[in-house]
Amino acid sequence: MQALHYTRAAQLADILAQRIVILDGAMGTMIQRFKLGEAQYRGEGYTGPGSVGDRFKDFPRDVKGNNELLSLTRPDVITDIHERYLAAGADLIETNTFGATTIAQEDYKMAELAREMNLKSAQLARAACDKYSTPDKPRFVAGALGPTPKTASISPDVNDPGARNVDFEQLRAAYYEQTEALVEGGSDVLLVETIFDTLNAKAALFAIDEYFENSGQRLPLIISGTVTDASGRILSGQTVTAFWNSVRHSRPLAIGLNCALGATLMRPYIQELNRVAEDTFISCYPNAGLPNPMSDTGFDETPEITSRLVHEFAAEGLVNILGGCCGTTPDHIGAIAKAVANVPTRKMFYPAEA
């Protein structure tokens, strides 16, 4: 199997072969710390670069909680978060686009803004990475494609197992638009993440491949699934091994797991991926333990605890990319970066004919 030729971030594979790469932490956790109200989500009071003025002042639906909108209305907030993670040592930062598909934005009646959200989010992340990049430590933008709030594999109606509220073609079209805007905005990598339904992920991967074919571009691809409970399966029923076999045709640069579980509960599934995905890099960005409403971040683990746990993954030779998901902050990412700075990256085992 010949190596893929990437038109962007071509050096990332070599970096992953040399050391553990650090991904950033949670976007939502950091946004919550700003304690923005409805008016702030609409852009009220912000007059800095990229201000939208009164554009959303009279929008007829509540928009608080639509974090992707903040890339348009409060670019200062998103830029600040990106720069905090970069200052903490992140090599890869995710765009603020987890829910920036037409399907997800329809919940706010903002589907027509999805392309603009992706474009602006990628531009903000690009500018932050360019500011912090050095010849010895380049920084990369990971264009984030989330799972959408709908599932193509599971019925939303317990009385009708055959019912579906989204189909493959709707997902493909939404993901194609998102991919196109993320790349246009300056993403180096595409990250299909928090996958709870492999069919949704297949639609994203199909759209990405379609975009690559149409545009002549080819970016490194990272795929990250979500094991939802101690059964060791993603929500649509697959084991980690089955999930890998379902998506490996897309030839990702890295395959991994994120969200749902803290590092302690995620460990056996990362070990499983390490066994079955021998010729692919492995990524892991767990939550900061279990949810705790009384905690400042909403999760139990301190930076010291999370960094100690993921250090064990690294020391066991399981991972090439480490970061954080829900409940993690720049302090968590800084602690992880420090904890694994001198730990060798996971070795890959290439087939003889590679």
GIPE-V833573 format. One record per pair of residues at least 24 apart in sequence whose ideal C-beta (glycine too) atoms are under 8 Angstrom apart, sorted by the first residue. I is the first residue (numbers start at 1). GAP is how many residues later the second one is. If there is no record, write none. Layout:
BEGIN
{{I	GAP} {I	GAP}}
END
This chain:
BEGIN
{{1	350} {1	352} {1	353} {3	351} {4	214} {4	247} {5	213} {6	212} {6	213} {6	214} {7	209} {7	210} {7	211} {7	212} {8	179} {8	180} {8	181} {8	209} {8	211} {8	212} {9	131} {9	179} {9	180} {9	210} {9	211} {11	127} {12	128} {12	176} {12	177} {12	208} {12	241} {13	207} {13	240} {13	268} {15	76} {15	123} {16	237} {16	238} {16	265} {16	304} {16	305} {16	329} {17	328} {17	331} {18	327} {19	325} {19	326} {20	294} {20	299} {20	300} {20	301} {20	302} {20	320} {20	323} {20	325} {21	70} {21	71} {21	299} {21	300} {21	301} {21	324} {22	67} {22	68} {22	69} {22	70} {22	299} {22	300} {22	301} {22	311} {22	314} {22	315} {22	318} {23	67} {23	68} {23	69} {23	70} {23	71} {23	119} {23	260} {23	262} {23	298} {23	299} {23	300} {23	301} {23	310} {24	58} {24	61} {24	62} {24	66} {24	68} {24	69} {24	70} {24	299} {24	300} {24	309} {25	60} {25	65} {25	260} {25	298} {25	299} {25	300} {25	303} {25	304} {25	305} {25	307} {25	308} {26	271} {26	298} {26	299} {26	300} {26	301} {26	302} {26	303} {27	40} {27	54} {27	67} {27	69} {27	71} {28	39} {28	298} {29	268} {29	269} {29	270} {29	297} {29	298} {29	299} {29	300} {30	51} {30	54} {30	299} {30	300} {31	36} {31	39} {31	46} {31	50} {32	266} {34	43} {36	28} {36	34} {36	38} {36	41} {37	27} {38	24} {38	25} {38	26} {40	33} {40	34} {41	24} {41	25} {41	28} {41	29} {41	32} {41	33} {42	31} {43	29} {43	30} {43	31} {46	27} {46	28} {46	30} {48	27} {48	28} {49	26} {49	27} {50	25} {50	26} {50	70} {60	49} {61	47} {61	48} {61	49} {63	45} {63	47} {66	33} {66	39} {66	42} {66	44} {67	29} {67	31} {67	32} {68	28} {68	29} {68	30} {68	31} {68	32} {68	37} {68	49} {68	53} {69	39} {69	41} {69	44} {69	48} {70	26} {71	25} {71	26} {71	29} {71	46} {71	49} {71	50} {71	53} {72	41} {72	44} {72	45} {72	48} {75	45} {75	49} {78	43} {78	46} {79	45} {79	48} {79	49} {82	42} {82	43} {82	46} {82	47} {83	45} {83	48} {83	49} {84	246} {85	245} {85	248} {86	42} {86	43} {86	45} {86	46} {86	53} {87	45} {87	243} {88	242} {88	243} {88	245} {88	246} {88	249} {89	244} {89	245} {89	248} {89	249} {90	49} {90	233} {90	243} {90	247} {91	46} {91	47} {91	48} {91	49} {92	47} {92	48} {92	49} {92	50} {92	97} {92	229} {92	231} {93	32} {93	35} {93	36} {93	46} {93	47} {93	48} {93	49} {94	31} {94	48} {94	49} {94	50} {94	97} {94	99} {95	26} {95	27} {95	29} {95	30} {95	46} {95	47} {95	48} {95	49} {95	87} {95	90} {95	92} {96	25} {96	28} {96	29} {96	48} {97	24} {97	25} {97	46} {97	47} {97	48} {97	49} {97	81} {97	85} {98	46} {98	48} {98	95} {98	96} {99	47} {99	49} {99	50} {100	46} {100	78} {101	44} {101	45} {101	47} {101	73} {101	74} {101	76} {101	77} {102	71} {102	72} {102	75} {103	45} {103	46} {103	47} {103	63} {103	67} {103	68} {103	71} {104	42} {104	44} {104	45} {107	42} {114	60} {114	63} {114	64} {114	67} {115	62} {115	63} {115	65} {115	66} {116	65} {117	64} {118	25} {118	59} {118	60} {118	63} {118	64} {118	67} {119	62} {119	63} {119	65} {119	66} {120	65} {121	61} {121	64} {122	59} {122	60} {122	61} {122	62} {122	63} {122	64} {122	65} {123	62} {123	63} {125	60} {125	61} {125	62} {126	59} {126	60} {126	61} {129	59} {140	48} {140	49} {141	45} {141	46} {141	47} {141	48} {142	45} {142	46} {142	47} {142	48} {142	49} {142	80} {143	36} {143	39} {143	40} {143	42} {143	44} {143	46} {143	47} {143	48} {143	76} {144	47} {144	49} {145	30} {145	33} {145	34} {145	37} {145	45} {145	46} {145	47} {145	48} {145	59} {145	63} {146	47} {146	48} {147	46} {147	47} {147	48} {147	49} {147	50} {147	53} {147	54} {147	79} {148	26} {148	52} {150	50} {151	45} {151	46} {151	48} {151	49} {151	84} {151	85} {152	45} {152	47} {152	48} {152	51} {153	44} {153	45} {153	46} {153	47} {153	83} {153	84} {154	43} {154	81} {154	82} {168	31} {168	34} {168	35} {171	29} {171	32} {171	33} {171	36} {172	31} {172	34} {172	35} {172	38} {173	34} {174	33} {175	28} {175	29} {175	31} {175	32} {175	33} {176	31} {176	34} {176	35} {178	29} {179	28} {179	29} {179	32} {180	31} {180	35} {183	28} {183	32} {183	34} {183	36} {187	32} {188	31} {188	32} {189	30} {189	31} {189	32} {189	33} {189	64} {190	29} {190	30} {190	31} {190	32} {191	30} {191	31} {191	33} {192	29} {192	30} {192	31} {192	32} {193	29} {193	30} {193	31} {193	65} {193	66} {194	30} {194	32} {194	64} {194	65} {194	131} {195	28} {195	29} {195	30} {195	31} {195	39} {195	48} {196	29} {196	30} {196	32} {196	38} {196	39} {196	40} {197	37} {197	38} {197	39} {198	27} {198	36} {198	38} {198	40} {198	45} {198	48} {198	49} {199	37} {201	24} {201	45} {201	46} {202	44} {202	45} {205	42} {205	45} {208	42} {209	41} {220	32} {220	33} {220	34} {221	29} {221	30} {221	31} {221	32} {222	30} {222	31} {222	32} {222	33} {222	34} {222	61} {222	99} {223	24} {223	27} {223	29} {223	31} {223	32} {223	33} {224	31} {224	32} {224	33} {224	34} {224	59} {224	61} {225	30} {225	31} {225	32} {225	33} {226	31} {226	32} {226	33} {226	34} {227	30} {227	33} {227	34} {227	39} {227	42} {228	32} {229	31} {230	35} {232	36} {232	37} {232	40} {239	33} {240	29} {240	32} {240	33} {240	36} {241	31} {241	35} {244	29} {244	32} {244	33} {245	31} {248	29} {248	32} {252	28} {253	27} {253	28} {254	26} {254	27} {254	28} {254	29} {254	66} {254	67} {255	25} {255	26} {255	27} {255	28} {256	26} {256	27} {256	28} {256	29} {256	63} {256	65} {257	26} {257	27} {257	29} {258	25} {258	26} {258	27} {258	28} {258	67} {259	26} {259	27} {259	28} {259	66} {259	67} {260	27} {261	25} {261	26} {262	24} {262	25} {262	26} {262	27} {262	28} {262	37} {262	38} {262	39} {262	44} {262	47} {263	26} {263	43} {263	46} {263	47} {263	49} {263	50} {264	25} {264	45} {267	45} {267	46} {270	43} {270	48} {270	49} {271	45} {271	47} {274	43} {274	44} {274	45} {274	72} {278	70} {278	71} {279	69} {279	70} {279	71} {279	72} {279	75} {280	68} {281	39} {281	40} {281	65} {281	67} {282	36} {282	37} {282	38} {282	39} {282	64} {283	36} {283	37} {283	38} {283	39} {283	40} {284	26} {284	29} {284	34} {284	35} {284	37} {284	38} {284	39} {285	36} {285	37} {285	38} {285	39} {285	40} {285	43} {286	24} {286	38} {286	39} {287	37} {287	38} {287	39} {287	40} {287	41} {288	36} {288	37} {288	38} {288	39} {288	40} {288	44} {289	38} {291	35} {291	36} {295	32} {297	30} {297	31} {297	32} {298	28} {298	29} {299	27} {299	28} {299	29} {300	27} {301	26} {301	31} {303	26} {303	28} {303	29} {303	31} {303	32} {303	33} {304	31} {306	26} {306	29} {306	30} {307	25} {307	28} {307	29} {307	31} {307	32} {308	31} {310	26} {310	29} {310	30} {311	25} {311	28} {311	29} {311	32} {314	25} {314	26} {314	29} {314	31} {315	28} {317	27} {317	29} {317	30} {318	28} {319	26} {319	27} {320	25} {320	26}}
END
